[in-house]
Amino acid sequence: MSDALFAAMRQAVIDGDADQARALATAALAQGIAPLDAINQGFVPGIHHVGVQFGAGEMFLPDLVLGGEAMKAAVSVLEPELARRGAERERLGTVVLGTVRGDIHEIGKTLVHTMLSASGFEVHDLGVDVSVERFIAAVKERQPDVLGMSALLTTTMPGQKLVIEALKAEGLRERVKVIVGGAPVSQAWADSIGADGYGEDAMRAVTLVRRLLGKGAPAA
């Protein structure tokens, strides 16, 4: 019975059906299925499949957004039960995200946040128009494994470089992996400013973070 339920969970995420995902999460708890099993064996394989298909050009941005929302809906049901049992979902790492100073675009960054959270990362989103000082303060406070910076304007891209330079000046650069993204950003730009990687889109950003932290890919 649980195998069929896990398959349905996976499909709900693939279909981007948040209501169905929420209902299946509730059903899993009613049937005595451990919430961690529901997440790791049911819903995570679904979001992984969406990411693989998106990368292959078989699924598109709306599919990615809806899949992330379905995953969030399921987890919102399961996490309170995890807390009640004193259990915690395995966290793959901690990520701080933000859009650099002078830039108020957040759709891409928010999607990266959603997909990282769905994949098991603890994410702290600083929002938009984030100053160098706020990025540095967040790295000191949160001690993240990864710092992700978005820039959607060519005029704000240099802000990513300024943050990396400030990390070096503060003696923090070796403690955190730095990734960059945004429409005008490229791998060449990432290389030129000394970033550890470039995420072309949300799922590639997740793949990049997993690779940088040696986490590999989840089971399909």
C-alpha positions as CSV (number, residue, x, y, z in Angstrom):
1,M,0.0,0.0,0.0
2,S,2.8,2.4,0.9
3,D,4.5,1.9,-2.5
4,A,1.3,2.9,-4.3
5,L,1.0,6.0,-2.0
6,F,4.7,6.9,-2.6
7,A,4.1,6.6,-6.4
8,A,1.1,8.9,-6.1
9,M,3.1,11.4,-4.1
10,R,5.8,11.5,-6.8
11,Q,3.2,11.9,-9.5
12,A,1.4,14.8,-7.6
13,V,4.7,16.8,-7.6
14,I,5.3,15.9,-11.3
15,D,1.8,17.1,-12.1
16,G,2.3,20.2,-10.0
17,D,-0.9,19.5,-8.1
18,A,-0.5,21.1,-4.7
19,D,-4.0,20.1,-3.4
20,Q,-3.3,16.5,-4.3
21,A,0.1,16.6,-2.7
22,R,-1.4,18.1,0.5
23,A,-4.1,15.4,0.6
24,L,-1.6,12.6,0.0
25,A,0.6,13.9,2.8
26,T,-2.4,13.9,5.1
27,A,-3.3,10.4,4.0
28,A,0.2,9.2,4.7
29,L,0.1,10.4,8.3
30,A,-3.4,8.8,8.8
31,Q,-1.9,5.5,7.6
32,G,1.0,5.7,10.0
33,I,3.6,6.4,7.4
34,A,6.6,8.2,8.9
35,P,6.7,11.8,7.7
36,L,10.4,11.5,6.8
37,D,9.6,8.4,4.6
38,A,6.8,10.4,2.9
39,I,9.2,13.2,2.1
40,N,12.2,11.2,1.1
41,Q,10.5,8.2,-0.7
42,G,7.4,10.0,-2.1
43,F,7.8,13.7,-2.7
44,V,11.6,14.2,-3.2
45,P,11.8,11.7,-6.1
46,G,9.0,13.7,-7.8
47,I,10.8,17.1,-7.6
48,H,14.0,15.4,-8.7
49,H,12.2,14.0,-11.8
50,V,10.8,17.5,-12.6
51,G,14.3,18.9,-12.4
52,V,15.8,16.3,-14.7
53,Q,13.0,16.8,-17.2
54,F,13.4,20.5,-17.0
55,G,17.1,20.2,-17.7
56,A,16.4,18.0,-20.7
57,G,13.9,20.5,-22.1
58,E,11.0,18.1,-21.6
59,M,9.4,20.3,-18.9
60,F,9.3,24.1,-18.7
61,L,9.4,26.9,-16.1
62,P,5.7,26.7,-15.2
63,D,6.2,23.0,-14.5
64,L,9.1,23.8,-12.3
65,V,7.2,26.4,-10.3
66,L,4.1,24.2,-9.9
67,G,6.3,21.2,-8.9
68,G,8.0,23.4,-6.2
69,E,4.6,24.6,-4.9
70,A,3.3,21.0,-4.7
71,M,6.4,20.0,-2.8
72,K,6.0,22.9,-0.4
73,A,2.3,22.1,0.2
74,A,3.2,18.5,1.2
75,V,6.1,19.5,3.4
76,S,3.8,22.1,5.2
77,V,1.6,19.1,6.3
78,L,4.5,16.8,7.2
79,E,6.8,19.1,9.1
80,P,4.6,19.8,12.1
81,E,4.4,16.0,12.6
82,L,8.1,15.8,12.4
83,A,8.4,18.5,15.1
84,R,5.8,16.7,17.2
85,R,7.8,13.5,17.1
86,G,11.1,15.3,17.8
87,A,12.4,14.3,14.4
88,E,14.1,16.5,11.9
89,R,14.3,16.3,8.2
90,E,17.9,15.8,7.1
91,R,19.4,19.1,6.1
92,L,21.8,18.9,3.2
93,G,23.3,22.2,4.0
94,T,22.6,25.9,4.7
95,V,22.3,28.5,2.0
96,V,22.0,32.3,2.1
97,L,20.4,33.9,-0.9
98,G,20.0,37.5,-2.0
99,T,19.6,39.9,-5.0
100,V,22.5,42.4,-5.0
101,R,22.3,46.1,-4.2
102,G,20.4,48.2,-6.7
103,D,18.4,45.3,-8.1
104,I,14.8,44.5,-7.0
105,H,14.2,41.4,-9.2
106,E,13.3,38.4,-7.2
107,I,11.3,35.8,-9.3
108,G,14.4,33.8,-10.2
109,K,15.9,34.0,-6.7
110,T,12.6,33.0,-5.1
111,L,12.4,30.0,-7.4
112,V,15.9,28.9,-6.4
113,H,14.8,29.3,-2.8
114,T,11.8,27.1,-3.3
115,M,13.7,24.4,-5.1
116,L,16.6,24.3,-2.6
117,S,14.1,24.1,0.3
118,A,12.2,21.3,-1.4
119,S,15.5,19.5,-2.0
120,G,16.4,19.5,1.7
121,F,18.5,22.7,2.2
122,E,18.0,25.2,4.9
123,V,17.6,28.5,3.1
124,H,17.9,32.1,4.4
125,D,16.6,34.6,1.9
126,L,17.8,38.2,2.4
127,G,15.5,39.5,-0.3
128,V,16.3,42.1,-2.9
129,D,18.6,45.2,-3.0
130,V,20.9,43.6,-0.5
131,S,24.0,45.6,0.4
132,V,27.5,44.1,0.6
133,E,27.4,44.7,4.4
134,R,24.2,42.7,4.8
135,F,25.6,39.8,2.8
136,I,28.7,39.8,5.0
137,A,26.7,40.0,8.2
138,A,24.5,37.1,7.1
139,V,27.6,35.0,6.4
140,K,29.0,35.7,9.8
141,E,25.7,35.1,11.5
142,R,24.3,32.1,9.6
143,Q,27.7,30.5,8.7
144,P,26.2,29.1,5.5
145,D,27.8,26.4,3.3
146,V,26.8,28.4,0.2
147,L,26.1,32.0,-0.6
148,G,24.0,32.7,-3.7
149,M,23.8,36.1,-5.3
150,S,21.4,37.1,-8.1
151,A,21.6,40.0,-10.5
152,L,19.1,40.7,-13.3
153,L,20.8,43.9,-14.6
154,T,24.2,44.3,-16.1
155,T,24.5,47.5,-14.0
156,T,24.2,45.5,-10.8
157,M,26.4,42.5,-11.7
158,P,29.5,44.2,-10.2
159,G,27.8,43.9,-6.8
160,Q,28.5,40.2,-6.9
161,K,32.2,40.9,-7.3
162,L,32.2,43.4,-4.5
163,V,30.7,40.9,-2.1
164,I,33.3,38.3,-3.0
165,E,36.1,40.9,-2.5
166,A,34.5,41.8,0.9
167,L,34.5,38.1,1.9
168,K,38.2,37.9,1.1
169,A,38.8,41.1,3.1
170,E,37.0,39.7,6.1
171,G,38.8,36.4,6.0
172,L,35.5,34.6,5.2
173,R,36.0,33.5,1.6
174,E,37.4,30.1,2.3
175,R,34.5,29.3,4.6
176,V,31.7,29.5,2.1
177,K,31.0,28.5,-1.5
178,V,29.8,31.3,-3.7
179,I,27.4,30.9,-6.6
180,V,26.0,33.5,-8.9
181,G,23.0,33.7,-11.2
182,G,20.7,36.0,-13.2
183,A,19.8,36.7,-16.8
184,P,23.0,38.6,-17.8
185,V,25.3,36.4,-15.7
186,S,27.4,33.7,-17.3
187,Q,30.0,31.1,-16.4
188,A,32.7,33.4,-17.8
189,W,31.5,36.2,-15.4
190,A,31.5,33.8,-12.5
191,D,35.0,32.7,-13.3
192,S,36.2,36.3,-13.7
193,I,35.1,37.3,-10.2
194,G,36.2,34.2,-8.5
195,A,32.8,32.6,-7.8
196,D,32.6,28.8,-7.2
197,G,29.9,28.3,-9.8
198,Y,27.1,29.7,-11.9
199,G,23.5,28.5,-11.9
200,E,21.7,29.1,-15.2
201,D,18.3,28.3,-13.7
202,A,16.8,27.1,-10.5
203,M,17.3,23.4,-11.0
204,R,20.8,23.8,-12.2
205,A,21.5,25.9,-9.1
206,V,20.3,23.0,-7.0
207,T,22.5,20.6,-8.9
208,L,25.4,23.0,-8.5
209,V,24.9,23.4,-4.8
210,R,24.7,19.6,-4.3
211,R,27.9,19.1,-6.3
212,L,29.8,21.8,-4.4
213,L,28.8,20.2,-1.1
214,G,29.5,16.6,-2.3
215,K,25.8,15.6,-1.9
216,G,25.3,13.9,-5.3
217,A,21.8,13.5,-6.7
218,P,18.8,11.9,-5.0
219,A,17.3,8.7,-6.2
220,A,14.9,9.1,-9.0
